[in-house]
């Protein structure tokens, strides 16, 4: 049982049902003992009633008259009791309902239960009525019937209690864990781009409130750390632009001055290329810092999706052809979307560049665009590279994550390509448009598919 709510409901049901079962077992024995004691009291009451009916003159009567009187009284009581009268000579007088059956003679003040032939189980008590011995028995069958009904009722009540307590426990667990679910949902919504959100804290001073305060304090520290990192990234990138520009200018001057020295000119060219790459990384870092701070200016406007995709396909075909690859595209559906064409064009170019880098020679890069009736514009870019394992597909959108250019390069131990910022920029731009981007397996073959979904408005009909 992975759910805490389910465990709470089960624990509650087990505890409630066990408690009821214990109460019923104790009640069963208590009730049975008191019912049996009631029979003992009934037998003792019957003995006192017999004594009362005999009267004080009984002891002065003749033996024959005494026996006759005792027989009359025992026969009168035979509707409810079974009576034996033990005479001094050893003879036994029995009430007519015994029909010559013998009742065990218990010791004085020690009632007992015993079976009397086909009459069943009896509760028997012995009394001295000098010089006679009086034994009175009462059937235990009514008590056994009551206890049998009690057992059946106990089983039914236990089963009902189990079901009811499960339902009540489930309801209570949902009520008790509602603050926990609120904490979970709020914490799940908090990302690096909305660290200002906080978990609502109840005024009740309990463990869950303490947990919410602790998590909020943790988010405060995380927000401070993220802000410091973003500020450092933006400031450091900005400060690097000037020295890198000076280095490039000096390298270009050295290249011009070394026109007659091939080695110096080659070294200067290598320096220029590295400075250019560093400039690109700095610009990308600045862009990511602005995107994280939501300071990127988007010039949103309503655009026809099919026309935009067709325009991009012309540039993409030329770029793919330059690298010796093919490019195919397809668009389905009619509709428009609100987006920044320049930024979205840049996102698709980044995805195309990654697809080209990941695919082998003469591969086919494919773009599929579709506008759905539910108001979604989906773009899918497919490459024919080696693909990525599932645990790497989300990580590929993180900063500075790089992979070999293709499976062939991977096998040859090629160095990693690019700066590892392209897909991170794509994700930031797509999220600024209110969309999302993810990587999945390319269906029907090797490779990776990058899926972009942004809000759109489908045309009627």
C-alpha positions in Angstrom: 0.0 0.0 0.0 1.8 3.1 -1.3 -0.9 5.5 -0.3 -0.7 6.9 3.3 -4.4 7.6 3.1 -5.1 3.9 2.4 -2.8 2.8 5.2 -4.5 5.2 7.6 -7.9 3.9 6.6 -6.8 0.3 7.0 -5.1 1.0 10.4 -8.3 2.8 11.5 -10.5 -0.1 10.4 -8.3 -2.7 12.0 -8.1 -0.8 15.3 -11.8 -0.1 15.4 -12.8 -3.6 14.4 -10.3 -5.2 16.8 -11.6 -2.9 19.6 -15.2 -4.0 18.8 -14.2 -7.6 18.7 -12.5 -7.5 22.1 -15.5 -5.7 23.5 -17.8 -8.4 22.1 -15.7 -11.2 23.3 -15.5 -9.7 26.8 -19.3 -9.0 26.7 -20.0 -12.5 25.5 -18.2 -14.1 28.6 -19.7 -11.5 30.9 -23.2 -12.0 29.6 -22.9 -15.8 29.7 -21.5 -15.8 33.3 -24.3 -13.5 34.5 -27.0 -15.5 32.8 -25.7 -18.7 34.4 -25.5 -16.9 37.7 -29.1 -15.9 37.1 -30.1 -19.5 36.9 -28.3 -20.2 40.1 -30.2 -17.4 41.8 -33.4 -18.8 40.2 -32.7 -22.2 41.7 -31.9 -20.7 45.1 -35.1 -18.7 44.9 -37.1 -21.8 44.1 -35.5 -23.6 47.1 -36.6 -20.7 49.4 -40.0 -20.8 47.9 -40.3 -24.5 48.6 -39.2 -23.8 52.2 -41.8 -21.2 52.5 -44.5 -23.5 51.1 -43.6 -26.2 53.6 -44.2 -23.9 56.5 -43.0 -24.1 60.1 -45.2 -27.1 60.9 -43.4 -29.3 58.3 -40.9 -30.6 60.8 -43.6 -31.8 63.2 -45.3 -33.9 60.4 -44.9 -37.6 60.1 -42.4 -38.8 57.5 -45.1 -40.1 55.2 -46.9 -36.8 55.3 -43.6 -34.9 54.7 -42.8 -36.9 51.6 -46.3 -36.4 50.3 -46.0 -32.6 50.9 -42.6 -32.5 49.2 -43.9 -34.4 46.2 -46.9 -32.1 45.7 -44.6 -29.0 45.8 -42.0 -30.5 43.4 -44.7 -31.5 41.0 -46.1 -28.0 41.1 -42.7 -26.6 40.2 -42.0 -29.1 37.5 -43.2 -26.7 34.8 -39.9 -24.9 35.1 -37.6 -26.9 37.3 -36.4 -30.5 37.6 -36.4 -31.6 41.3 -35.0 -34.6 43.1 -35.6 -35.2 46.8 -33.1 -37.5 48.5 -34.7 -39.3 51.5 -32.8 -40.3 54.6 -33.1 -44.0 53.7 -31.5 -43.5 50.3 -34.7 -43.4 48.3 -35.1 -40.6 45.8 -38.3 -38.8 44.9 -38.3 -37.1 41.4 -40.6 -34.6 39.8 -42.6 -36.3 37.2 -40.9 -34.4 34.3 -37.6 -36.2 35.1 -39.3 -39.5 34.2 -36.9 -41.7 36.2 -33.8 -39.8 35.0 -31.1 -39.0 37.6 -29.7 -35.6 38.3 -26.1 -35.4 39.5 -25.9 -34.4 43.1 -23.6 -31.3 43.5 -21.9 -30.4 46.7 -23.5 -27.7 48.9 -23.0 -24.1 47.7 -21.3 -25.3 44.5 -23.7 -25.2 41.6 -22.6 -27.1 38.5 -23.5 -27.7 34.9 -24.1 -31.2 33.7 -25.9 -33.1 30.9 -29.0 -35.0 32.0 -29.7 -37.7 29.4 -31.9 -36.5 26.6 -33.0 -33.5 28.6 -29.8 -31.7 27.6 -27.5 -29.6 29.7 -28.7 -28.4 33.1 -27.7 -25.9 35.7 -27.9 -27.9 39.0 -27.8 -26.8 42.6 -28.1 -28.8 45.9 -29.7 -27.7 49.1 -30.0 -29.3 52.6 -33.5 -29.6 54.0 -32.7 -31.7 57.0 -33.1 -34.5 57.0 -33.7 -34.3 53.2 -31.4 -33.3 50.3 -33.1 -31.2 47.6 -31.5 -31.0 44.1 -33.0 -28.4 41.7 -32.0 -28.2 38.0 -32.9 -25.7 35.4 -32.3 -26.1 31.6 -29.3 -24.3 30.1 -30.8 -24.5 26.6 -32.4 -20.9 26.6 -29.0 -19.5 27.6 -27.2 -21.4 24.9 -29.8 -20.1 22.4 -29.2 -16.5 23.6 -25.4 -16.9 23.4 -25.7 -18.5 19.9 -27.7 -15.5 18.8 -25.2 -13.2 20.4 -22.3 -14.9 18.5 -24.1 -14.5 15.2 -24.9 -10.9 16.0 -21.2 -10.3 17.0 -19.9 -11.8 13.7 -22.3 -9.6 11.7 -21.5 -6.5 13.7 -17.8 -7.2 13.3 -18.1 -7.5 9.5 -20.3 -4.4 9.3 -17.9 -2.5 11.6 -15.0 -3.5 9.3 -16.7 -2.1 6.2 -18.1 1.0 7.9 -14.7 1.8 9.6 -12.9 1.4 6.2 -15.3 3.9 4.7 -15.0 6.3 7.7 -11.2 5.8 7.8 -11.0 6.6 4.1 -13.0 9.8 4.6 -11.0 10.8 7.7 -7.7 10.1 5.9 -8.8 12.3 3.0 -9.8 15.1 5.4 -6.7 14.8 7.5 -4.3 14.6 4.5 -5.9 17.5 2.6 -3.3 19.9 3.9 -0.6 17.4 2.9 -2.0 17.2 -0.6 -2.1 21.0 -0.7 1.6 21.1 0.3 2.4 18.4 -2.3 0.6 20.2 -5.1 2.1 23.6 -4.3 5.6 22.2 -4.0 5.1 20.4 -7.3 4.2 23.6 -9.1 7.2 25.5 -7.8 10.0 25.6 -10.5 13.0 27.7 -11.1 10.9 30.2 -12.9 8.3 30.7 -10.2 10.2 30.3 -6.9 8.2 33.2 -5.5 5.2 30.9 -4.8 4.8 29.6 -1.3 2.7 26.9 0.5 -0.3 28.3 2.4 0.2 27.9 6.1 -2.8 27.1 8.3 -3.3 29.1 11.5 -3.6 25.8 13.4 -0.3 25.1 15.2 0.3 21.5 14.3 3.0 19.3 12.6 1.7 20.0 9.1 1.9 23.8 9.7 5.5 23.3 10.9 6.3 21.3 7.8 4.8 24.0 5.6 6.8 26.7 7.3 10.0 24.6 7.0 9.4 24.1 3.3 8.6 27.8 2.8 11.9 28.7 4.5 13.7 26.2 2.2 12.1 27.8 -0.8 13.1 31.2 0.5 16.8 30.1 0.6 16.4 28.5 -2.9 15.0 31.6 -4.3 17.8 33.7 -2.9 20.4 31.3 -4.2 18.7 31.2 -7.7 18.5 35.0 -7.8 22.2 35.2 -6.9 23.2 32.7 -9.6 21.1 34.5 -12.2 22.5 37.8 -11.2 26.0 36.5 -11.3 25.4 34.9 -14.7 24.0 38.0 -16.2 26.6 40.3 -14.7 29.5 38.0 -15.5 28.3 37.5 -19.0 27.9 41.3 -19.4 31.4 42.0 -18.0 33.0 39.4 -20.3 31.7 41.0 -23.5 34.1 44.0 -23.4 37.4 42.0 -22.8 36.3 39.4 -25.4 35.7 42.2 -28.0 39.2 43.6 -27.3 40.8 40.2 -27.6 39.0 39.7 -30.9 40.2 43.1 -32.2 43.8 42.3 -31.2 43.6 38.9 -32.8 42.3 40.4 -36.0 45.1 43.0 -35.9 47.7 40.2 -35.4 46.2 38.3 -38.3 46.6 41.3 -40.6 50.2 42.0 -39.3 51.1 38.4 -39.8 50.1 38.3 -43.5 53.6 37.0 -44.5 53.8 34.5 -41.6 51.5 31.5 -42.2 51.9 30.1 -38.7 51.1 33.3 -36.9 48.2 33.9 -39.2 46.8 30.4 -38.4 47.3 30.9 -34.7 45.5 34.3 -34.9 42.6 32.7 -36.9 42.3 30.0 -34.2 42.2 32.6 -31.6 39.5 34.5 -33.5 37.4 31.4 -33.8 37.6 30.6 -30.1 36.8 34.2 -29.1 33.8 34.0 -31.5 32.7 30.8 -29.8 33.1 32.4 -26.3 31.1 35.4 -27.5 28.3 33.1 -28.6 28.3 31.4 -25.2 28.2 34.7 -23.4 25.3 35.9 -25.6 23.4 32.7 -24.9 24.0 33.0 -21.1 22.7 36.6 -21.2 19.7 35.4 -23.1 19.0 32.6 -20.6 19.4 35.0 -17.7 16.9 37.4 -19.3 14.5 34.5 -20.0 14.7 33.3 -16.4 13.9 36.8 -15.2 11.2 37.0 -17.9 12.9 40.1 -19.3 13.0 38.8 -22.9 10.8 41.0 -25.1 8.4 38.9 -27.1 6.8 40.7 -30.1 3.7 38.5 -30.1 1.3 38.7 -33.0 -1.3 36.5 -34.7 0.4 34.4 -37.4 -1.0 31.9 -39.8 0.7 28.6 -38.8 0.9 27.0 -42.2 2.5 30.1 -43.8 5.1 30.3 -41.0 6.0 26.6 -41.3 6.4 26.9 -45.1 8.7 29.9 -44.7 10.8 28.1 -42.2 11.0 25.0 -44.4 12.7 27.0 -47.1 15.5 28.0 -44.8 15.7 24.5 -43.2 16.0 22.8 -46.6 18.9 25.0 -47.6 20.7 24.4 -44.2 20.2 20.6 -44.4 21.4 20.6 -48.0 24.5 22.5 -47.0 25.3 19.6 -44.7 24.6 16.9 -47.2 21.2 16.0 -45.8 17.6 16.1 -46.8 14.7 18.0 -45.2 11.0 17.1 -45.4 8.1 18.8 -43.8 4.3 18.4 -43.5 1.6 20.5 -42.0 -2.0 19.5 -41.1 -4.9 21.5 -40.0 -5.7 25.2 -40.4 -5.5 27.9 -37.8 -3.4 30.6 -36.3 -1.4 31.1 -33.2 -0.1 34.1 -31.2 3.7 33.9 -31.0 6.9 35.8 -31.8 7.9 34.6 -35.3 11.6 35.6 -34.9 12.0 33.7 -31.6 10.0 30.7 -32.8 12.1 30.6 -36.0 15.2 30.7 -33.8 13.9 27.8 -31.8 13.3 25.7 -34.9 16.7 26.5 -36.2 18.3 25.4 -33.0 16.3 22.1 -33.2 17.3 21.7 -36.8 21.0 22.3 -36.0 20.8 19.6 -33.2 19.1 17.2 -35.6 21.8 17.7 -38.2 24.6 17.2 -35.6 23.0 14.0 -34.3 22.2 12.4 -37.7 24.6 10.5 -40.0 25.6 11.6 -43.5 22.7 11.7 -46.1 20.1 11.5 -43.3 16.6 12.9 -43.7 15.4 15.5 -41.1 11.6 15.7 -40.8 9.4 18.4 -39.4 5.7 17.7 -38.8 3.3 20.6 -37.8 -0.3 20.2 -36.9 -3.1 22.4 -35.5 -5.6 20.5 -33.4 -9.2 21.4 -32.8 -8.6 21.6 -29.0 -6.5 24.7 -29.5 -3.0 23.3 -29.6 -0.2 23.8 -32.2 2.2 20.9 -32.2 5.7 20.9 -33.9 7.7 17.7 -34.1 11.4 17.6 -35.3 12.8 14.1 -36.1 16.4 13.2 -36.6 18.0 9.9 -37.5 20.7 9.8 -34.9 21.3 7.3 -32.1 18.6 8.6 -29.9 18.8 9.0 -26.2 17.8 6.7 -23.3 14.7 7.6 -21.3 16.6 9.1 -18.3 18.5 11.4 -20.6 15.6 12.9 -22.5 14.7 15.4 -19.8 18.3 16.2 -19.0 19.0 17.1 -22.6 17.2 20.5 -22.0 19.5 21.4 -19.1 22.4 23.8 -19.6 25.8 22.7 -20.8 24.6 19.1 -21.5 26.3 18.0 -24.7 26.5 14.8 -26.7 28.7 13.6 -29.6 27.5 14.9 -33.0 26.4 11.5 -34.3 26.5 7.8 -33.6 29.5 7.4 -35.8 31.3 10.2 -33.9 30.3 8.5 -30.7 31.9 5.2 -31.7 35.1 7.0 -32.7 35.2 8.9 -29.3 34.6 12.3 -30.8 34.6 15.4 -28.7 31.4 16.9 -27.6 29.9 19.6 -29.9 28.3 22.9 -29.3 28.0 24.8 -26.0 25.1 22.8 -24.5 22.9 25.9 -24.3 20.8 25.6 -27.5 18.0 23.3 -26.1 18.0 25.2 -22.8 17.3 28.4 -24.8 14.6 26.5 -26.8 12.9 25.5 -23.6 13.0 29.0 -22.1 11.5 30.6 -25.3 8.8 27.9 -25.6 7.8 28.4 -22.0 7.7 32.1 -22.4 5.1 31.4 -25.1 3.1 29.4 -22.6 4.0 26.1 -24.3 6.1 23.1 -23.4 8.9 21.1 -25.1 9.9 17.5 -24.6 12.0 14.7 -26.2 10.6 11.3 -27.1 11.6 8.3 -29.1 11.2 8.7 -32.9 8.4 6.2 -33.8 9.2 3.6 -36.4 12.9 3.9 -36.4 16.1 5.2 -34.7 16.5 8.7 -33.7 15.0 11.3 -31.4 11.8 13.4 -31.7 11.6 16.8 -30.1 8.0 17.9 -29.6 6.8 21.5 -29.1 3.2 22.3 -28.1 2.0 25.9 -27.9 -1.5 27.3 -27.5 -3.3 28.0 -30.8 -6.7 28.9 -32.1 -8.1 26.6 -34.8 -10.1 28.1 -37.6 -13.8 27.2 -37.6 -14.8 24.4 -39.9 
